[in-house]
């Protein structure tokens, strides 16, 4: 099965400018293809992974992916689907974000058969007169204002700066076609207008027979109709400092049965046979959640490497079993980041008083004594049945945390203040 047929099977193609021509092109030779990302932040999130997974599949098939970091376009901001103008970032912030995104992309794509470029390198050299003479003349304003993203902003207004974004993105495609042998641009469904603009520009400059193509991916929605990639806590980031490997792993392992096979097709490199087998297991043994576990393993390993996956699995297993004594302070922080917590002093104290007065974990001393004598309370993974026992906050996890567990699932994190 060729790569286009594989992408169809995975449900990863929304629109293609000339699918038959593209299929013939990639059947005949290896091509260059690209996707761009503007440095509006210092990390990508999992929504960005969707088009980049397509680039990775092409790379694995022997084609040459190019990532464009939008140091030029990011300095002005695209209109996107927002109802207001973007706040312009300082150039120092843009450059910092560029470096962070470049590091993340290199981690995902490696260094073999892969190129990262920055469009500031060519857009930054354009004078205003060159821009107007060489490119402005080739774009029709009537066509530009009817582009979906621009049209949605006309009622509230759009600046000339954001209006010209589509021209700059078209120049990117032309430059990559001329200098990096790129013949295919990949983007989200909302990028269709910008992609076709780029192809039109290539045809106007290079001739109608120039082989340039566009491919967009479908909008990713969950089974309940909500947008993929958002959680109660916000975006799921690729930067482990923003979303830890454990949190990342948990996001994937908690996916709905109705979505998990779709995500296996989109976000993993498992074979059709493996995914079909997991689909059968979802139907016959959904309680085992084997498909979710495999999804979490594959995507976490792709983004955070083998070590990140092992760390996430170790924390998951320890919290599930209650055997947390061997976890590091950092792993406790990851695993219990969103659990109920309170700040406590570093002083030693009787367990009953500590549970009631310091943490408010127990509603009364009577209840605390009852839970302790019944063996329901564990401190740092160890069962405590003596109501006269003493809590020493400095005894575990570098003196930073005390972990309380009541029953099988009720965890509480006490953060030790210095």
Beta strands, then each sheet from edge to edge (+ up, - down):
strand 1: 15-16
strand 2: 32-37
strand 3: 64-69
strand 4: 114-118
strand 5: 182-188
strand 6: 213-217
strand 7: 230-231
strand 8: 234-235
strand 9: 341-344
strand 10: 349-350
strand 11: 377-379
strand 12: 382-383
strand 13: 390-391
strand 14: 401-406
strand 15: 410-416
sheet 1: 1+ 6- 5- 2- 3- 4-
sheet 2: 7+ 8-
sheet 3: 9+ 15+ 14- 11+ 12-
sheet 4: 10+ 13-
end
